[in-house]
């Protein structure tokens, strides 16, 4: 006997319940922020302000894409801000040292190569110390946070490392230039996010990352090389930090011991706001992108209004992290 079609058709309640509201929460939050910003200040929705927000979110967003892999795999990296400062300082010093021997473009390209290799090596060292040394990620990256910060302060002799003026003029368009009417950092951010999304959601490596974050022992029994995959997540994190540095250096043309402070907080906040579980096992790159843009929007709204001081931006981000984790635990407890 066949079941009547009306009896099998899903009701509107079933349709509403089937919507992945947890995954859509970051996007809904972003829409709410845009509405609030538009109501608070008339210039909020201008193309200049929107591009400014997207450009500012590019640095943290790129780093946060790498952090998404690390956190989904059950790790954490507190050293990204200090790593960025050290790589930026080393890049500037290297380009200044070779500027008389090669052309300005050649010096910049060699500097970019140095930063990429440095980011890969720094990420690999973090990963190997955690996996081979069997030390907690929090401890390892807390230690390297201090190491990288001390190194850049030493290189700068307690001051600031500045890029040669001629090199700065050639390098400047990498941050301030436009392609098809869109700032170059936004294009780079989009490209990194797209590659990250494909790697995480469309490859075997991405499935391994999620499996390890869900249950490392089960993943090991399934013949997944847990240590290798976890190490690679930190290598990806280091590469993302290097790409962010390549975009950051032409912005100010300098680096110091204060460069990149709280970047680790912002990157982790972007990942958590984007819906990635802090305990690992699940997450989405697109959610991280939305989280990074939301953080920039919060800072932008604070700058446009006098309700809350812009100097409290870090406090707001800290509250957001605590609230996001609290909500995640609440959903898991139900």
HUMOBEL-V753513 format. One record per residue. RES is the residue in one small letter. SS is DSSP state (2 for helix, 1 for strand, 0 for the rest). PSI is psi in degrees with one decimal (none if undefined). Layout:
BEGIN
res = [RES & RES]
ss = [SS & SS]
psi = [PSI & PSI]
END
This chain:
BEGIN
res = [x & x & x & x & x & x & x & x & x & x & x & x & x & x & x & x & x & x & x & x & x & x & x & x & x & x & x & x & x & x & x & x & x & x & x & x & x & x & x & x & x & x & x & x & x & x & x & x & x & x & x & x & x & x & x & x & x & x & x & x & x & x & x & x & x & x & x & x & x & x & x & x & x & x & x & x & x & x & x & x & x & x & x & x & x & x & x & x & x & x & x & x & x & x & x & x & x & x & x & x & x & x & x & x & x & x & x & x & x & x & x & x & x & x & x & x & x & x & x & x & x & x & x & x & x & x & x & x & x & x & x & x & x & x & x & x & x & x & x & x & x & x & x & x & x & x & x & x & x & x & x & x & x & x & x & x & x & x & x & x & x & x & x & x & x & x & x & x & x & x & x & x & x & x & x & x & x & x & x & x & x & x & x & x & x & x & x & x & x & x & x & x & x & x & x & x & x & x & x & x & x & x & x & x & x & x & x & x & x & x & x & x & x & x & x & x & x & x & x & x & x & x & x & x & x & x & x & x & x & x & x & x & x & x & x & x & x & x & x & x & x & x & x & x & x & x & x & x & x & x & x & x & x & x & x & x & x & x & x & x & x & x & x & x & x & x & x & x & x & x & x & x & x & x & x & x & x & x & x & x & x & x & x & x & x & x & x & x & x & x & x & x & x & x & x & x & x & x & x & x & x & x & x & x & x & x & x & x & x & x & x & x & x & x & x & x & x & x & x & x & x & x & x & x & x & x & x & x & x & x & x & x & x & x]
ss = [0 & 0 & 0 & 0 & 2 & 2 & 2 & 2 & 0 & 0 & 0 & 2 & 2 & 2 & 2 & 2 & 2 & 2 & 0 & 0 & 2 & 2 & 2 & 2 & 2 & 2 & 2 & 2 & 2 & 2 & 2 & 2 & 2 & 2 & 2 & 2 & 2 & 2 & 2 & 2 & 0 & 0 & 0 & 0 & 0 & 0 & 2 & 2 & 2 & 2 & 2 & 2 & 2 & 2 & 2 & 2 & 2 & 2 & 2 & 2 & 2 & 2 & 2 & 2 & 2 & 2 & 2 & 2 & 2 & 2 & 2 & 2 & 0 & 0 & 0 & 0 & 0 & 0 & 0 & 2 & 2 & 2 & 2 & 2 & 2 & 2 & 2 & 2 & 2 & 2 & 2 & 2 & 2 & 2 & 2 & 2 & 2 & 2 & 0 & 0 & 0 & 0 & 0 & 2 & 2 & 2 & 2 & 2 & 2 & 2 & 2 & 2 & 2 & 2 & 2 & 2 & 2 & 2 & 2 & 2 & 2 & 2 & 2 & 2 & 2 & 2 & 2 & 2 & 2 & 2 & 2 & 0 & 0 & 0 & 0 & 0 & 2 & 2 & 2 & 2 & 2 & 2 & 2 & 2 & 2 & 2 & 2 & 2 & 2 & 2 & 2 & 2 & 2 & 2 & 2 & 0 & 0 & 0 & 0 & 1 & 1 & 1 & 0 & 0 & 2 & 2 & 2 & 2 & 2 & 2 & 2 & 0 & 2 & 2 & 2 & 2 & 0 & 1 & 1 & 0 & 0 & 1 & 1 & 2 & 2 & 2 & 2 & 2 & 2 & 2 & 2 & 2 & 2 & 2 & 2 & 2 & 2 & 2 & 2 & 2 & 2 & 0 & 0 & 2 & 2 & 2 & 2 & 2 & 2 & 2 & 2 & 2 & 2 & 2 & 0 & 2 & 2 & 2 & 2 & 2 & 2 & 0 & 0 & 0 & 0 & 2 & 2 & 2 & 2 & 2 & 2 & 2 & 2 & 2 & 2 & 2 & 2 & 2 & 2 & 2 & 2 & 2 & 2 & 2 & 2 & 2 & 2 & 2 & 2 & 2 & 2 & 2 & 0 & 1 & 1 & 1 & 0 & 0 & 0 & 0 & 0 & 0 & 2 & 2 & 2 & 2 & 2 & 2 & 2 & 2 & 2 & 2 & 2 & 0 & 0 & 0 & 0 & 0 & 0 & 0 & 0 & 0 & 0 & 0 & 2 & 2 & 2 & 2 & 2 & 2 & 2 & 2 & 2 & 2 & 2 & 2 & 2 & 2 & 2 & 2 & 2 & 2 & 2 & 2 & 0 & 0 & 0 & 0 & 0 & 2 & 2 & 2 & 2 & 2 & 2 & 2 & 2 & 2 & 2 & 2 & 2 & 2 & 2 & 2 & 2 & 2 & 2 & 2 & 2 & 2 & 2 & 2 & 2 & 0]
psi = [127.0 & 146.0 & 131.5 & 144.5 & -36.4 & -30.8 & -29.4 & -17.1 & 133.2 & 139.7 & 170.6 & -28.7 & -40.5 & -37.6 & -42.7 & -42.7 & -27.8 & -12.6 & 130.0 & 74.2 & -34.3 & -38.3 & -28.5 & -11.1 & -46.1 & -42.0 & -39.9 & -39.0 & -39.3 & -44.1 & -42.3 & -41.8 & -41.2 & -43.2 & -45.1 & -45.4 & -41.5 & -34.8 & -30.2 & -41.5 & 133.9 & -24.3 & 4.4 & -42.1 & 11.0 & 152.2 & -36.1 & -46.1 & -41.0 & -44.8 & -33.9 & -42.9 & -45.6 & -38.5 & -42.5 & -32.1 & -13.8 & -43.9 & -56.7 & -36.8 & -43.2 & -45.6 & -38.8 & -29.7 & -44.7 & -39.4 & -27.3 & -43.6 & -44.7 & -46.1 & -39.6 & -34.5 & 2.4 & 15.2 & -170.2 & 148.5 & 109.5 & 1.6 & 0.6 & -40.1 & -44.8 & -37.3 & -42.4 & -42.3 & -45.1 & -45.1 & -39.4 & -44.5 & -44.2 & -38.9 & -46.2 & -44.9 & -40.2 & -45.3 & -38.9 & -36.1 & -31.2 & 5.3 & -27.4 & -14.8 & -23.8 & 169.7 & 159.5 & -41.7 & -41.0 & -40.6 & -39.9 & -43.1 & -41.0 & -37.2 & -40.4 & -43.2 & -41.1 & -43.8 & -42.6 & -46.9 & -42.0 & -40.7 & -41.4 & -43.4 & -44.7 & -42.6 & -40.3 & -39.1 & -42.2 & -48.0 & -42.9 & -37.9 & -34.1 & -47.1 & -47.1 & -37.8 & -12.2 & 47.0 & 145.2 & 138.6 & -38.4 & -43.9 & -46.5 & -50.7 & -24.8 & -38.7 & -46.1 & -25.9 & -48.9 & -37.0 & -51.6 & -40.4 & -39.9 & -37.9 & -45.0 & -34.1 & -37.7 & -45.8 & -36.2 & -2.8 & 38.6 & -0.3 & -131.1 & 139.4 & 118.8 & 142.0 & 142.6 & 139.0 & -41.8 & -40.9 & -37.5 & -37.9 & -36.8 & -36.9 & -22.7 & -40.8 & -19.1 & -32.6 & -42.6 & -5.6 & 165.8 & 150.5 & 118.9 & 35.9 & 4.9 & 136.0 & 141.7 & -41.9 & -31.8 & -41.4 & -43.6 & -43.0 & -45.6 & -40.5 & -44.0 & -42.7 & -40.6 & -46.3 & -42.1 & -41.2 & -42.7 & -44.3 & -39.5 & -37.7 & -7.8 & 10.5 & 163.4 & -36.8 & -43.9 & -39.2 & -38.0 & -41.1 & -46.3 & -37.8 & -40.9 & -40.8 & -32.3 & -47.0 & 101.8 & -37.1 & -42.7 & -40.9 & -38.6 & -39.1 & -24.6 & 13.6 & 23.3 & 132.0 & 87.5 & -47.7 & -40.9 & -44.7 & -43.5 & -41.6 & -41.1 & -31.1 & -35.8 & -31.1 & -42.9 & -40.9 & -45.0 & -39.0 & -42.0 & -38.6 & -42.1 & -42.7 & -41.3 & -38.1 & -40.1 & -35.0 & -29.0 & -40.0 & -45.8 & -11.0 & -51.9 & -22.2 & 25.7 & 165.6 & 148.9 & -176.8 & -14.9 & -1.0 & 135.4 & 11.0 & 132.8 & 6.6 & -33.8 & -37.6 & -44.6 & -39.3 & -45.7 & -40.2 & -43.0 & -41.2 & -45.8 & -42.9 & -34.5 & -1.3 & 0.8 & 132.1 & 128.4 & -27.3 & -8.9 & 171.1 & -24.7 & 152.1 & 167.6 & 138.8 & -38.9 & -34.3 & -38.5 & -40.6 & -46.3 & -41.8 & -40.8 & -42.0 & -38.6 & -41.6 & -42.9 & -37.3 & -39.9 & -46.2 & -38.7 & -43.2 & -39.6 & -35.9 & -32.4 & -15.2 & 166.3 & 17.0 & -45.7 & 136.8 & 141.6 & -20.0 & -10.7 & 12.5 & -42.6 & -37.4 & -40.3 & -43.6 & -41.1 & -42.3 & -36.7 & -42.7 & -48.6 & -44.6 & -41.5 & -43.5 & -39.2 & -43.2 & -38.8 & -44.0 & -35.6 & -40.6 & -37.3 & -28.0 & -16.1 & none]
END
